[in-house]
Structure formats: structure tokens, C-alpha cells
Amino acid sequence: MALTRVLTPGRHGMHRTPDPAPLEESSRLALQWNAWALAPLVLLCAAIAAPYCSTHNLLLLGFALQHAFALVCHQRPERSFWIFGAPVAICARCLGIYTGAAVGLLLRTSRTLALRLLIAAAAVNILDAAAELAGLHGNWMGVRFVLGLTLGAAAALLISSSMPLGAYQRQATTGRSASIHSEAQRPGVH
């Protein structure tokens, strides 16, 4: 990914720095570290740890995790992946949503594009649920997981794209940057 650069005044003349233009003006997808990505990752690990705990003499912890996730998921065993001889604490779609949310919070794009992706992902998930309810297809856990992944990633992408830019980027876009952009476009200034 190429960064555009602008001229900024420095101690020893003009210097090239990254363009502080916000991502709203483009539909680029940028990778950006975000500590909030750890939250869905921790939930994902807890959901996967539940069957391990249930089958390895940590029954109380496994029971607590299963009941905690019962607040947000139906936990039907036939719609859940099985590991360690027991179902994961959440269904395949929820597992995909948590995985997608962890990935989506690490990405950034324009809010318009993120909203469009979220609407499309939600529509496809609703269509899948309606098609199964109508009997057009059976229980496809792999499809559920992938659709949940896209829904979680799109929702998290909208959240991360709505967050304010980092302190360095905010500082670069305030104050003199408007005059710097106009100076950089004058003939003779390189």
C-alpha cells in the first residue's frame, strides 16, 4: 500500500511526511493495530475453552462458560462445532462472528464502504436463515461459520472505521495542515 506524502515545514526546510488525509475520501482498506480486537479474541478463546474444561476435570469452569454464553447464543449442539468430545460454547455462526470481529477491528476503511459491507453481510445471513427455514438446504455449519465471519468482520470494520484516528494522525490533520496542502500544490515547491 503506497502512502501519499505532503510537504511540511521543518527546522531545515521542507520535509516529506505521510498525507494526513482521512480514509473517508477513499475506499482503501488499511491494517491498523487496535487493542479492542483482543475483546472478541478473548471471547472466542473462552468459547473454545468451555468444552476442554468440561472434559478435563474443570467441570465448574466449563459449566460457568457454557452458561455465560447461553445469554447470547442458542448453543444447539447440532449447530456447533465439537472439539474435545463436547460442543463449543457457541454455535458455528457466533463462532464466525467472534472471529470476524477480531479481524475486522484490525482493519479500517471508509465508513460508507463499511456500512455497505455490513448491510450486504446481514442480508446474506438473513437470506441463509430464511432458506434453511424454508427447507431449501440443511444444516451447513461451514457456510454458517463463513457467513458469521463476514457479518462479524463487517460490523467490527464499521466500528473501527468510526473510531477517531490515532493521536499522531489527529495532530497531523489539525492546525497548519490545510496551508501545507495548498503550499505543496503551488508551482515551484517540491
C-alpha positions as CSV (number, residue, x, y, z in Angstrom):
1,M,0.0,0.0,0.0
2,A,1.6,3.2,-1.1
3,L,1.4,6.3,1.1
4,T,1.0,9.7,-0.4
5,R,3.2,12.3,1.1
6,V,2.9,16.1,1.6
7,L,5.5,18.7,2.3
8,T,5.7,20.0,5.9
9,P,7.9,22.8,7.3
10,G,10.8,21.6,9.4
11,R,13.8,23.0,11.1
12,H,16.0,22.7,8.0
13,G,13.4,23.4,5.2
14,M,10.5,21.4,3.8
15,H,10.2,17.7,4.6
16,R,8.0,15.0,3.1
17,T,5.6,13.4,5.6
18,P,2.6,11.0,5.2
19,D,-0.5,12.5,3.9
20,P,-2.9,13.1,6.8
21,A,-6.0,12.8,4.6
22,P,-8.6,10.7,6.3
23,L,-9.7,7.4,4.9
24,E,-13.2,8.8,4.4
25,E,-12.2,10.1,1.0
26,S,-11.2,6.7,-0.4
27,S,-12.2,3.1,-0.2
28,R,-8.8,1.8,0.8
29,L,-8.5,-0.9,3.3
30,A,-5.8,-0.4,5.9
31,L,-4.4,-2.6,8.6
32,Q,-4.2,-0.9,11.9
33,W,-3.4,-2.3,15.4
34,N,-6.3,-1.8,17.7
35,A,-6.3,-3.1,21.3
36,W,-10.1,-3.6,21.1
37,A,-9.5,-6.6,18.8
38,L,-8.5,-8.5,21.9
39,A,-12.0,-8.5,23.3
40,P,-13.7,-10.7,20.7
41,L,-10.5,-12.8,20.6
42,V,-10.8,-13.4,24.4
43,L,-14.4,-14.4,24.0
44,L,-13.5,-16.7,21.1
45,C,-10.9,-18.4,23.3
46,A,-13.3,-18.7,26.2
47,A,-15.9,-20.3,24.0
48,I,-13.4,-22.8,22.7
49,A,-12.1,-23.5,26.2
50,A,-15.5,-24.5,27.5
51,P,-15.5,-28.0,26.0
52,Y,-11.9,-28.5,27.1
53,C,-12.8,-27.6,30.7
54,S,-15.9,-29.8,30.6
55,T,-13.9,-32.8,29.6
56,H,-10.7,-32.3,31.6
57,N,-11.8,-32.1,35.3
58,L,-12.6,-28.4,35.2
59,L,-16.3,-29.0,35.3
60,L,-17.2,-25.9,37.3
61,L,-15.4,-23.6,34.9
62,G,-16.8,-25.4,31.8
63,F,-20.3,-25.1,33.3
64,A,-19.8,-21.4,34.0
65,L,-18.6,-20.7,30.5
66,Q,-21.4,-22.6,28.9
67,H,-24.0,-20.8,31.0
68,A,-22.4,-17.4,30.3
69,F,-22.5,-17.9,26.6
70,A,-26.1,-19.1,26.9
71,L,-27.0,-15.4,27.3
72,V,-26.0,-14.6,23.7
73,C,-26.3,-17.9,21.8
74,H,-28.9,-20.7,21.5
75,Q,-26.0,-23.3,21.8
76,R,-27.8,-26.0,19.9
77,P,-25.2,-28.9,19.7
78,E,-26.2,-29.8,16.1
79,R,-25.3,-26.3,15.0
80,S,-22.0,-26.2,17.0
81,F,-18.5,-27.5,16.2
82,W,-17.3,-30.2,18.5
83,I,-13.8,-30.4,20.0
84,F,-12.5,-32.4,22.9
85,G,-15.7,-34.5,22.7
86,A,-18.1,-31.7,23.5
87,P,-19.7,-28.8,21.6
88,V,-18.1,-25.3,21.6
89,A,-20.0,-23.0,23.9
90,I,-21.4,-21.1,20.9
91,C,-22.9,-22.1,17.5
92,A,-20.9,-22.0,14.3
93,R,-22.3,-18.7,13.2
94,C,-21.5,-17.0,16.5
95,L,-18.0,-18.5,16.4
96,G,-17.6,-16.9,13.0
97,I,-18.9,-13.6,14.3
98,Y,-16.4,-13.5,17.1
99,T,-13.6,-14.5,14.8
100,G,-14.6,-11.9,12.2
101,A,-15.0,-9.2,14.8
102,A,-11.4,-9.8,16.0
103,V,-10.2,-9.5,12.4
104,G,-12.5,-6.6,11.5
105,L,-11.3,-4.4,14.4
106,L,-7.8,-4.6,12.9
107,L,-8.9,-3.1,9.6
108,R,-10.0,0.4,8.7
109,T,-11.8,1.8,5.6
110,S,-14.3,4.5,4.9
111,R,-17.5,4.4,7.0
112,T,-19.6,4.3,3.8
113,L,-17.9,1.2,2.5
114,A,-18.0,-0.4,5.9
115,L,-21.7,0.3,6.2
116,R,-22.4,-1.2,2.7
117,L,-20.4,-4.3,3.6
118,L,-22.4,-4.7,6.9
119,I,-25.7,-4.4,5.0
120,A,-24.6,-6.9,2.5
121,A,-23.4,-9.4,5.1
122,A,-26.6,-9.0,7.2
123,A,-28.7,-9.6,4.1
124,V,-26.8,-12.7,3.1
125,N,-27.1,-14.1,6.7
126,I,-30.9,-13.4,6.7
127,L,-31.2,-15.0,3.3
128,D,-29.4,-18.1,4.6
129,A,-31.6,-18.4,7.7
130,A,-34.7,-17.9,5.6
131,A,-33.5,-20.5,3.0
132,E,-32.9,-23.1,5.7
133,L,-36.2,-22.3,7.4
134,A,-38.0,-22.8,4.1
135,G,-36.2,-26.2,3.7
136,L,-34.1,-25.2,0.7
137,H,-31.0,-26.5,2.4
138,G,-29.9,-28.3,5.6
139,N,-27.6,-27.5,8.4
140,W,-24.4,-26.3,6.7
141,M,-22.1,-25.4,9.6
142,G,-19.2,-24.4,7.3
143,V,-21.5,-21.9,5.5
144,R,-22.8,-20.7,8.8
145,F,-19.3,-20.1,10.1
146,V,-18.2,-18.2,6.9
147,L,-21.4,-16.1,6.9
148,G,-20.9,-15.3,10.6
149,L,-17.3,-14.4,9.9
150,T,-18.3,-11.9,7.2
151,L,-21.0,-10.4,9.5
152,G,-18.6,-10.1,12.4
153,A,-15.9,-8.6,10.3
154,A,-18.2,-6.1,8.6
155,A,-19.7,-5.0,11.9
156,A,-16.3,-4.6,13.5
157,L,-15.0,-2.8,10.4
158,L,-17.8,-0.3,10.8
159,I,-16.9,0.2,14.4
160,S,-13.1,0.6,13.8
161,S,-13.7,2.9,10.8
162,S,-15.9,5.1,13.1
163,M,-13.2,5.4,15.7
164,P,-11.2,8.6,15.8
165,L,-7.7,8.4,14.2
166,G,-4.7,7.9,16.5
167,A,-3.1,10.9,18.3
168,Y,-0.3,11.3,15.7
169,Q,-2.8,11.3,12.8
170,R,-5.1,13.8,14.7
171,Q,-2.2,16.1,15.4
172,A,-1.2,16.0,11.7
173,T,-4.7,16.9,10.5
174,T,-5.1,20.0,12.8
175,G,-3.7,23.4,12.6
176,R,-1.4,24.1,9.7
177,S,-2.1,21.1,7.5
178,A,-4.6,23.0,5.3
179,S,-2.0,25.6,4.4
180,I,0.7,22.9,3.9
181,H,-1.6,21.2,1.4
182,S,-2.1,24.4,-0.5
183,E,1.7,25.2,-0.4
184,A,2.5,21.7,-1.7
185,Q,0.4,22.3,-4.8
186,R,2.0,25.6,-5.7
187,P,4.3,25.5,-8.7
188,G,8.0,25.5,-7.8
189,V,7.6,23.9,-4.3
190,H,8.8,20.3,-4.2
